[in-house]
Amino acid sequence: MLCIRHETVYRYTAPIAYTIQQVRLTPRSEAHQHVQSWQLKTPGLCHAFTDAFGNLCHTLTITGRHSEVRIVAEGVVEVMELDRGRLPDNGLLSPLVFTVPSRLTETAPAVMQFAARHLALGPRSAALLSLAEAIRGAVKYQGGATGVDTTAVDALQLGQGVCQDHAHLFIACCHTQGIPARYVSGYIHAGDTDHAESHAWVDVWVEEVDYSGWISIDVTHAKFAGAMHCRLAVGRDYGSAGPVRGMRRGGGNETLSVQVDVSSA
């Protein structure tokens, strides 16, 4: 069991007249992941819907003058261990949906050359873990080095980034060979690592002798995802799976504070 609390606070130097946010802060219900209890606390009006990728989302709208937006998601999720990252449910969408590049996962000559060097054996688990290890070496983990709009190409050229950059570059490399790969946002019980507990990793489609389907890989740690990873959303990139995205009218300068706590029950 993972006990999770995620608080996001936006503060503004001037009053806001209107805020709209798309929130993906409810864990997915999957064959290996069961939500025991979950609460989403927000101001304003909150409308629930399921997006095209099967993620439970909320549209948050706030009208009237306000200078702060506080969103708190918390609860308990049971996550079972995975056998070599293999997901027991392939979902309703064709994996080919996740061969379409996005702006954040576009390929370029540098990405194609990198993929050719490190993904020579195609969609095999061992080859994909080797690709993750190569990405971890080429794009050193450095908090604050990049932003949510940094592309896979930019991160590779910079040589620094965070978990979302690792995921985007992995997906872009897979796309050079037509391998389906998708972005996963969620949480990790970090233990003694120094990486944030709000996390991103990938699912990638493999074709092996004894298995055909999705496997989940934590690129930042170059290992299979498992019982310490709670899945919030899947998509083509951060833009379609990120926890909170939105816009506002007014407000002056914005400061963002995020606090995530993950522990085992």
Summary of the structure (lengths in Angstrom):
residues: 265
radius of gyration: 18.3
end to end distance: 5.1
largest distance: 59.9
contacts: 888
relative contact order: 0.24
helix: 21%
strand: 46%
